[in-house]
Amino acid sequence: MKLAICGYPPLALQIQAVLQNSDIEFKFFIADFVSTGGGD
């Protein structure tokens, strides 16, 4: 299985480390971000 990890970088790196010795193929990170834009 291929996997993309989305979320807070330190937690995402921990998840990647846990999956390193599994049959899950880590492909890429999707960065977590918060929009602080105005609205209108």
N, C-alpha and C positions, 0 to 999 in steps of 0.2 A: 504494500500500500504506500502511496506517496502522500506527503503531508506538507501543508503550509501552516506556519504558526503565526497567529495574530495576537498582539497584545503588548503589554508592558515589557520592555527589553530584558531586564534582569530575570523576570519570571520565564520569558520565552527561552532564554539561554539555559535555564535550569531544565525546562522541558526537553530541549534539544539534547542535553547531556544524558538525561534519563533514557531517551529513545536511541541513543548511539549504539547500543548493543542489541537492538531488537530488529525485527524484519520490516520495520517501518522506515521508509526512505524519506528523510527530511529534505525538502526542496528549497524553501525560502521563507523569509519572514515577511509579514505584512505589518508595517509600522503602525503603532497605536498613536493616534493624534486627537487633539481636541480643537475644534474650531472656536475661535474667540471673536468671530465676526459680528458686526453690528446687526443686521437683521433686515432692515428695510432696504 
